[in-house]
Every structure is written in C-alpha cells, then in structure tokens.
C-alpha cells in the first residue's frame, strides 16, 4: 500500500525539529538530532494517514538520496520496521516507484546507515521486513482510539434579536455574536483545540461565521457540511415568529415524533435520521479530536446520540443549550462515555 510521508527531519539540521500543526511549520528543539549525530543521511517523517504530531502517528525513515525541505510530502511504500520495546517503532519506507519490496533488498550501505542509527538492540528489538511492518500498521489502525468531541452552539444571530425564525433561514451573527465567538475561540485554547482538532461546521451563515471568529485563535481548516444544519422548518424558515405561530400546523396532545409545523419541514424523526450518519461516521472514524459548530436542536440530538440515548428517549431526555454554549464528551476506547460538561456558557 502507498502512503504519504511528511518530512520533519533531514541531515541538514543539527537540532531535532518539532512540528507546529497550528501554523504547519517547524521549530528547533533543545535536543540534538540523532540522524545528524550519527551521520545518517536519509530523511525522517511521519505517515500522514496515521495522524499528525503531537497526536498519535507512525514515524518513518525514507531510504532515498532525494533532497527534501521540511514539510515536503511524497508517496512511499513500507518495506520494514525497527521494533522498539517502548512501542515507538520506526517504519522504513522507499519511494513508491523504487523496485524493491522488503528491507532485505536494501543496499549494504543503506543497511549500515540504519544500523548506525539504532546500533543497540534489546530483547525483542531489531530490524524486520515488510511483513512485520504491515502487521504493526494494521494493529495501529485497528486499535480503538480515545475520542474527544467538543460542540459549540453558534453565538448570537440576527434572528435572536429580530423576532424571526432561525431554522434554515440564513441569518448572520450580530456584532455581539461575533465577539462571543471570538472569546469562545480564546477559551478553547484551554481545551487544546489548536492541537490536532478537526472542525465540522454547519454551512448556514451563523454557524460558519461563528467558526470564522473561533479560527482567529485556533486556525483550523473547517469541514463545511449540510449534515449538521439546524432542523428545517420548511415554509417557516426565516419567517417572523408571528407568521410562524399563525400558520403552523396544529399540534395534538402529547409528544408526536413525526409532527411537522409545515408540510415541507422536518420532524424530530427526520432530523434524527439526517444526523445519525454523521454521528456514526465521527464515532467510528479515525479522528480522535473533533470540534463541531452547529445549532441548538441539531446539537441536542447529537449529544443524545453520543451519550447512548435512542431516538425514543428524546421524548423524556433532551439537552437544550443557548447561543454560545459549549459541550464536551469523551469516548474511551472501551466505549465508556464521559460527559465532561453540557451546554456550558464559557464567555
């Protein structure tokens, strides 16, 4: 299989280089580079598909004479691995078009370079071929990851102050809402949201503008999606509250999960079914740190899903937040759900 390597160390740098994900840049660490000290010319990096430092990732040494700058990317195939007892294994790769498939096929000079890099081998440690490397990669991707999911309800929007319906009405933030979102971005630094978080954002303006203000601090490239839009009010979208109340369909006694205020609107069941594939993807996918910027009703349903409630439970249990509220849920590798806080006002 072909992977993408991102180069973080070359023989030109005497000091160990540290990657700063926030700015996609590198700085020198205080410690010396092992490659430089031991005169190993091959570049070193990590497999992008496995994660990004400082989060979990797979390291790889690239056996090539090609010159790279820090941050360069290239396509490689894995042919071997140096196994360490502490689990900090170092994969060995070659460029994808090189006509070798296993560590044993490296030149004697290349093997000497690698043995000079790690000359001491304890019990269970050593250089192994492609089969061992592929098993290590498979085990890495199969291992359940701890997931941290932080949810932000968009801040004050025009429809909060002008008496209009939000839903799919595409309202912008107020100036107060922009200030609230900027302050939330600064507060999220305490949750390390500037380190390895992936951000999903509703494509409605009030959510995307909340993300824009947050990103003046966090600098995360957002993933815009319709999947986490607010509930669709159909003909009621963007109408005045007075018009909405006058024209909506009458609601019967008791809770009706299929009630729609207008024929082209979403019911609670419709919204749950729209959100569920998104929920399933984030809990089963490889992302470990997720930031979601969305809307009140949509987030209340996502919170229920993350806490293990079924659709039938929302008649009895529902978490309602206010604009600018923040929630944090952690899912352990065992599947245990830890609710750190729900709909907390932080600014």
Wavefront OBJ file of the C-alpha trace (Angstrom):
o trace
v 0.000 0.000 0.000
v 1.166 3.527 -0.799
v 1.235 6.169 1.946
v 2.053 9.866 2.132
v 5.123 10.868 4.142
v 5.577 14.382 5.514
v 9.243 15.187 6.116
v 10.120 16.582 9.560
v 13.876 15.924 9.808
v 16.794 15.923 7.394
v 20.548 15.580 7.901
v 20.952 19.337 7.394
v 19.550 20.142 10.828
v 21.779 19.515 13.884
v 18.826 20.000 16.235
v 15.703 17.869 16.469
v 12.860 19.620 14.687
v 9.359 19.946 16.161
v 6.236 20.254 14.038
v 3.721 23.002 14.891
v 0.395 21.874 13.451
v -1.284 25.234 14.080
v 0.978 27.018 11.581
v 2.172 23.998 9.562
v 5.763 24.937 10.411
v 8.811 23.621 12.289
v 10.938 24.899 15.168
v 14.165 23.631 16.719
v 14.041 21.641 19.953
v 16.775 21.781 22.571
v 17.946 18.226 21.890
v 20.326 17.174 19.108
v 19.167 15.259 16.053
v 20.088 11.576 16.260
v 20.394 11.413 12.468
v 22.819 14.330 12.446
v 24.930 12.962 15.326
v 25.233 9.522 13.739
v 25.658 10.794 10.179
v 22.557 9.113 8.742
v 21.636 10.956 5.527
v 18.147 9.610 4.973
v 15.197 11.917 5.803
v 12.675 11.158 8.514
v 8.998 11.976 8.870
v 5.579 10.566 9.607
v 2.798 8.873 7.650
v 0.091 11.493 7.169
v -2.693 8.925 7.016
v -1.846 7.833 10.577
v -2.279 11.194 12.308
v -0.414 14.422 12.967
v 2.097 15.270 15.722
v 1.688 15.808 18.631
v -1.247 13.365 18.321
v -0.621 9.671 17.692
v 1.121 8.942 14.398
v 3.507 6.496 12.710
v 7.145 7.517 12.179
v 9.009 6.519 9.032
v 12.583 6.691 7.725
v 12.682 7.153 3.946
v 15.527 5.335 2.192
v 16.330 7.751 -0.593
v 19.017 10.183 -1.737
v 16.369 12.679 -2.846
v 16.668 16.156 -1.300
v 13.747 17.408 0.774
v 12.805 20.574 2.611
v 10.981 20.329 5.920
v 7.269 19.842 5.303
v 7.704 18.300 1.855
v 5.427 15.375 1.065
v 5.996 12.302 -1.095
v 4.475 8.906 -1.844
v 6.176 5.892 -0.297
v 5.698 2.192 0.302
v 6.681 0.488 3.547
v 9.343 -2.247 3.390
v 10.417 -2.744 7.002
v 10.495 -1.524 10.587
v 12.754 -1.097 13.585
v 10.780 -2.536 16.514
v 11.356 -0.997 19.934
v 10.289 -2.331 23.302
v 8.746 1.028 24.231
v 6.380 0.800 21.250
v 7.936 3.792 19.479
v 8.594 1.773 16.337
v 10.247 3.309 13.277
v 8.931 2.220 9.897
v 11.206 2.046 6.880
v 9.938 3.238 3.506
v 11.112 3.770 -0.051
v 9.669 5.918 -2.815
v 6.714 4.201 -4.442
v 8.441 3.736 -7.806
v 11.565 2.056 -6.393
v 11.808 -1.577 -7.471
v 12.225 -3.226 -4.071
v 9.599 -4.583 -1.668
v 11.412 -5.654 1.503
v 14.030 -4.476 3.981
v 16.299 -7.341 2.914
v 16.613 -5.778 -0.561
v 18.204 -2.553 0.653
v 21.824 -2.000 -0.296
v 24.554 -2.854 2.206
v 25.313 0.861 2.590
v 21.663 1.625 3.422
v 21.564 -1.161 5.990
v 24.768 0.156 7.539
v 23.173 3.611 7.806
v 20.159 2.198 9.619
v 22.219 0.043 11.982
v 24.304 3.114 12.762
v 21.109 4.979 13.620
v 19.962 2.294 16.081
v 23.062 0.200 16.885
v 21.845 -1.165 20.221
v 19.137 -3.817 20.243
v 17.495 -5.222 23.357
v 15.481 -8.454 23.557
v 12.576 -8.201 21.113
v 14.068 -5.214 19.339
v 15.611 -5.092 15.891
v 15.125 -4.573 12.171
v 12.348 -6.527 10.476
v 10.930 -6.776 6.972
v 7.706 -5.752 5.296
v 5.526 -8.462 6.857
v 6.267 -7.270 10.387
v 5.848 -3.639 9.345
v 2.446 -4.299 7.790
v 1.307 -6.047 10.976
v 2.355 -3.043 13.065
v 0.454 -0.704 10.743
v -2.633 -2.915 10.813
v -2.540 -3.110 14.619
v -2.178 0.663 14.849
v -5.243 1.376 12.722
v -7.293 -1.369 14.387
v -6.649 -0.109 17.919
v -9.638 1.836 19.319
v -8.815 5.477 19.917
v -9.935 7.789 22.708
v -12.199 10.423 21.187
v -12.741 13.947 22.448
v -15.760 15.707 20.959
v -16.383 19.388 21.691
v -19.578 21.036 20.444
v -20.210 24.777 20.098
v -23.673 26.207 19.556
v -23.445 29.245 17.303
v -23.458 32.585 19.099
v -25.994 35.435 18.947
v -27.567 35.648 15.500
v -29.800 38.306 13.972
v -32.828 36.057 14.387
v -32.248 36.026 18.148
v -32.986 39.760 18.300
v -35.298 40.499 15.357
v -38.175 38.165 16.188
v -37.599 35.885 13.187
v -37.362 32.110 12.861
v -33.879 30.599 12.506
v -34.082 27.032 11.216
v -32.747 27.134 7.643
v -33.109 30.900 7.450
v -29.583 32.027 6.645
v -29.084 34.703 9.288
v -25.751 36.340 10.067
v -24.258 36.904 13.504
v -24.753 40.176 15.340
v -21.690 42.149 16.361
v -22.231 40.809 19.870
v -22.344 37.294 18.438
v -19.021 37.813 16.651
v -17.420 38.997 19.885
v -18.861 35.993 21.748
v -17.470 33.587 19.122
v -14.027 35.208 19.234
v -13.965 34.867 23.028
v -15.010 31.202 22.742
v -12.062 30.635 20.409
v -9.680 32.000 23.037
v -11.331 29.872 25.744
v -10.997 26.730 23.601
v -7.224 27.115 23.808
v -7.570 25.766 27.363
v -9.019 22.605 25.804
v -6.020 22.426 23.413
v -8.366 22.792 20.447
v -5.483 24.328 18.485
v -3.710 20.960 18.620
v -4.835 18.261 16.206
v -8.567 19.019 16.287
v -10.730 18.560 13.203
v -13.600 21.025 12.868
v -17.014 20.287 11.349
v -19.218 23.305 10.697
v -22.808 23.746 9.554
v -22.852 25.642 6.260
v -25.508 28.110 7.478
v -24.030 31.600 7.918
v -24.487 31.948 11.667
v -22.530 28.731 12.252
v -19.844 29.366 9.651
v -19.318 32.909 10.965
v -19.021 31.526 14.498
v -16.310 29.177 13.190
v -14.580 32.081 11.410
v -14.301 34.023 14.671
v -13.167 30.949 16.613
v -10.496 30.356 13.989
v -8.922 33.731 14.594
v -7.396 31.874 17.529
v -7.400 28.180 16.587
v -6.519 28.249 12.853
v -8.290 25.009 11.927
v -9.362 24.344 8.353
v -13.121 23.746 8.744
v -15.091 20.994 7.038
v -18.370 22.598 5.947
v -21.364 20.292 5.810
v -25.136 20.444 5.382
v -25.435 17.338 7.561
v -25.376 19.325 10.817
v -27.696 22.159 9.796
v -30.460 23.157 12.187
v -33.860 21.478 11.845
v -35.590 22.501 8.614
v -38.789 24.473 9.269
v -39.862 24.316 5.627
v -42.164 27.232 4.779
v -41.377 28.656 8.211
v -37.672 29.153 7.504
v -36.734 32.792 8.058
v -40.298 33.930 8.668
v -41.368 36.144 11.543
v -42.269 34.386 14.780
v -45.784 35.852 14.498
v -46.285 34.470 10.972
v -44.886 31.104 12.022
v -47.206 30.713 15.005
v -50.221 31.827 12.950
v -49.611 29.425 10.047
v -48.018 26.300 11.522
v -49.971 23.056 11.669
v -51.789 22.475 14.983
v -50.003 20.137 17.367
v -52.004 17.373 19.018
v -51.920 16.345 22.634
v -48.753 14.600 23.795
v -45.443 14.220 22.031
v -45.542 13.312 18.324
v -42.072 12.465 16.898
v -43.448 12.865 13.361
v -45.053 16.273 13.874
v -44.167 18.864 11.203
v -45.137 22.525 11.532
v -45.304 22.702 7.720
v -45.604 20.025 5.080
v -42.065 20.613 3.760
v -40.477 20.820 7.233
v -38.535 18.159 9.171
v -39.993 16.246 12.058
v -37.883 15.168 15.031
v -37.580 11.748 13.403
v -36.424 13.328 10.132
v -33.765 15.370 11.918
v -32.544 12.352 13.900
v -32.264 10.289 10.727
v -30.365 13.095 8.959
v -27.885 13.483 11.808
v -27.338 9.803 12.542
v -24.948 9.017 9.629
v -22.779 11.980 10.720
v -22.738 10.675 14.303
v -21.871 7.170 13.093
v -19.007 8.483 10.978
v -17.359 10.504 13.736
v -17.546 7.759 16.369
v -16.317 5.021 14.027
v -13.767 7.078 12.064
v -10.083 7.639 12.777
v -10.359 11.250 14.002
v -9.586 11.484 17.719
v -10.297 15.156 18.394
v -13.388 16.712 16.889
v -14.844 20.213 17.200
v -18.414 20.721 15.941
v -20.018 24.125 15.356
v -23.738 23.782 14.816
v -27.187 24.728 16.143
v -29.280 24.166 19.247
v -31.692 21.440 18.195
v -29.170 19.637 15.996
v -26.606 19.596 18.814
v -29.159 18.390 21.365
v -29.801 15.347 19.171
v -26.072 14.733 18.630
v -25.491 14.950 22.374
v -28.200 12.349 22.933
v -26.613 10.027 20.386
v -23.136 10.431 21.893
v -24.465 9.667 25.371
v -26.063 6.458 24.158
v -29.697 7.525 24.063
v -32.011 6.205 21.370
v -34.481 8.228 19.349
v -37.296 7.018 21.596
v -35.525 8.580 24.604
v -35.725 12.179 23.377
v -39.341 12.428 24.467
v -38.052 12.201 28.053
v -34.452 13.466 27.829
v -33.224 16.420 25.807
v -30.275 18.776 26.365
v -31.192 22.340 25.359
v -28.427 24.928 25.142
v -28.295 28.644 24.486
v -26.319 30.541 21.897
v -22.598 30.270 22.535
v -22.808 27.272 24.848
v -20.069 24.617 24.716
v -20.214 20.880 25.460
v -17.508 18.231 25.822
v -17.913 14.470 25.640
v -15.103 11.903 25.745
v -15.487 8.349 24.441
v -12.904 5.950 25.863
v -11.500 3.042 23.768
v -13.671 0.726 25.878
v -16.765 2.592 24.683
v -17.335 4.270 28.041
v -18.824 7.755 27.600
v -17.630 10.555 29.886
v -19.734 13.719 29.868
v -17.352 16.475 30.943
v -19.890 19.296 30.599
v -23.024 20.064 28.590
v -24.189 23.439 27.214
v -21.846 25.442 29.419
v -21.559 29.205 28.946
v -17.846 29.978 28.834
v -17.854 33.664 27.901
l 1 2 3 4 5 6 7 8 9 10 11 12 13 14 15 16 17 18 19 20 21 22 23 24 25 26 27 28 29 30 31 32 33 34 35 36 37 38 39 40 41 42 43 44 45 46 47 48 49 50 51 52 53 54 55 56 57 58 59 60 61 62 63 64 65 66 67 68 69 70 71 72 73 74 75 76 77 78 79 80 81 82 83 84 85 86 87 88 89 90 91 92 93 94 95 96 97 98 99 100 101 102 103 104 105 106 107 108 109 110 111 112 113 114 115 116 117 118 119 120 121 122 123 124 125 126 127 128 129 130 131 132 133 134 135 136 137 138 139 140 141 142 143 144 145 146 147 148 149 150 151 152 153 154 155 156 157 158 159 160 161 162 163 164 165 166 167 168 169 170 171 172 173 174 175 176 177 178 179 180 181 182 183 184 185 186 187 188 189 190 191 192 193 194 195 196 197 198 199 200 201 202 203 204 205 206 207 208 209 210 211 212 213 214 215 216 217 218 219 220 221 222 223 224 225 226 227 228 229 230 231 232 233 234 235 236 237 238 239 240 241 242 243 244 245 246 247 248 249 250 251 252 253 254 255 256 257 258 259 260 261 262 263 264 265 266 267 268 269 270 271 272 273 274 275 276 277 278 279 280 281 282 283 284 285 286 287 288 289 290 291 292 293 294 295 296 297 298 299 300 301 302 303 304 305 306 307 308 309 310 311 312 313 314 315 316 317 318 319 320 321 322 323 324 325 326 327 328 329 330 331 332 333 334 335 336 337 338 339 340 341 342 343 344 345 346 347
